[in-house]
Amino acid sequence: MADAEFEEEEFTTQFNGQTLGRLLSELIPHWPWAAGFLVAVAIVSWFDAYFTFLHKRIVDEGIMAQNQPALVSIVTQYGLLLLAQAVAVFAMIYLVGILGERVRYDLRQRMFNHLQDLSLSYYSRTPVGWIMSRVTSDSDRVAELVTWGLLDSTWAVLNIASSAYFMFRINWQMALIVMGILPILLIVAVQFRRRILTEFRNVRKLNSRVTGAYNENIGGVRVVKALGREDANLVEFDSLTGEMYRSSYRAAWLSALFLPAVQIISAFALGSIAWYGGLQGEVGAMSVGGIQAFVSYVTFMLWPIQDMARVFAEMQHAIASAERMYSLIDAVPEVVNRAGAVDPGRVTGALAFEHVDFYYEADKPVLSDFTLRVRPGETIALVGPTGGGKSTIVNLLCRFYEPRRGTIKIAGRDYTELTLQGIQSRIGVVLQTPHLFSGTVRENIRYGRLDATDEAVQAAAKLAGAHDFILTLPKGYEENVGEGGNLLSTGQKQLISLARAVLAEPEIFIMDEATSSVDTLTEALIQRGMEHLMEGRTSFVIAHRLSTIRRADRILVIEAGRIAEMGTHAELLRREGHYYRLYTQQFRRELGETYKLNQLTGLSAANAN
């Protein structure tokens, strides 16, 4: 459960408005909609407050004064304004809905685009579950905050302001009493803020780990069941969810306590107004309608403040989500285009590694003073023990990483002077574990060259040895491969992956143990496709089977990040050194299988002719 053990960045600083300000800046690209929304909220809030003032006039100027014409006039005005408010309410809700979807779309688009730019090292250390949680649940919560949260907050502030205006208009002494109670509510909110925010930050962190655990176990369900890990995984998952439950419980308890505290203060305010209003009424300083309106305004003012307890709790949750979402957006790619980088054009020249050092962790070197010169069209085979640095060499060549020291040159130029797209678009890679994308066989072959015709797709499949098996599928090239290609066998996925590389027509070709997980017959087909693809191209082959490397121009034995031996297959066997030991220990048992493979290859070639 590696995802569950991922330790993400801690967010423990006090909330100072910077994150909230950044969230609100998400509305800037949509300012016409946001401005219309704020105007609609202001109109609705003003109408709410003015209706209470009209109630006072109805009581004082109509009912108490027994003035029928005035009563009819005020009620008519009330009805017309009610219709106008209904239009404003519709506009407010419509605009906030549009804003929410636009902000959500922008956030997800920005995160997805940024994920395309991040270096391979980011994905090596960051679990998929963590990333998915940022892109989905966190972006949803942030979008809710900057739209519906903004609606509730703006509406509450404007209600308080409009209520205060009319209260001062009715009786300024009583209004001052209410204004004196508001700071108490503010102090209560500040005291609760820090602890609520801390708990919600912890909830979001644990949610990422739970999502990661789900992803890890669902993705590895075959291994889990094969090894009987269900009970052990349940114990680990129960520990994670239990910790998240306790943190959520504390956050819910604090949020629940916040609301009663506000209600008690509100009740005290209403009691004070009722008492003082009664005294004012006895001396004729307040009318019946005025006292009734004032009580309504106090309730009208304090109710949004009580509702802000809910909004404030949601705001803490959303800010905790925003901090993590922005940590993804702010992640800096380790490998980027340098200033003045140019497209290399056709890459037909020599390749060179010059005194290259590389490490993933500073105290664990992977390559040390690695030097290699490759001639155009040469095939280089890399063999050696696991962890010796073979995959790192090709990863550096693809510029998934860059050397910590030393230089890699393509066609005589330091490849940091060339654009990433220019380099990587000219390198074809077939991995040990092939990956297909959801869609059809044709779409997967065409993935690296979208403008390829159907004829070109089929031609590439034929060269890769995939055409015959594709025709046996129910829908042929239109057959859906499933998520990750799980509807096909490993060998079939590898053949489609090879056809994809053939279609892309790379100028440098890399095979990373592509035949290590397939049967003998499929390996024969892959070998034929490899031979077509490597013809006239500079190629690197990380070898697992003897048949893969015997045709190489040079074989490099990589041990502890250095070239232990180099030469052709025959030369290295005669030396009886590192390669000879690998051959006798690992490859000799494959001789019988190799003989059969050669026969199959010859038979397939004869049939093709």
Buried (B, 14 or more C-beta within 10 A) or exposed (E): BEBBEBEBEEBEEEBEEEBBEEBBEBBEEBEEBBEBBBBBBBBBBBBBBBBBBBBBBBBBBBBEEEBEEBBEBBEEEBEEBEEEBEEBBEBBBBBBEBBBEBBBEBBBEBBEEBBEBBBBBBEEEBBBBBBBBBBEBBBBBBBBBBBBBBBBBBBBBBBBBBBBBBBBEBBEEBBEBBBEBBEBBEEBBEEBBEBBBBBBBBBBBBBBBBBBBBBBBEBBEEEBEEEEBEEEBEEBBEEBBEBBEBBBEBBBEBBEBBBEBBBEBBEEBBEBBEEBBEEBBEEEEBBEBBBBBBBBBBBBBBBBBBBBBEBBBBBBBBBBBBBBBBBBBEBEBEBEBEEEBEEBEEBBBBBBBBEBBBBEEEEEBBBBBBEBEBEBBBBBBBBBBEEBBBBBBBBBBBBBBBBBEBBBBBBEBEBBBBBBEBBBBBBBBBBBEBEBEEBBBBBBBBBBBEEBEEEBBBBBBBBBBBBEBBEEBEEBBEBBBEEBBEBBBBBBBBBBBBBBBBBBBBBBBBBBBBBBBBEBBBBBBBBBBBEBBBEEBBBBBBBBBBBBBBBBBBBBBBBBBBBBBBBBBEEBBEEEBBBBEBBEEBBEEBEEBBEEBEEBBEEBEEEEE
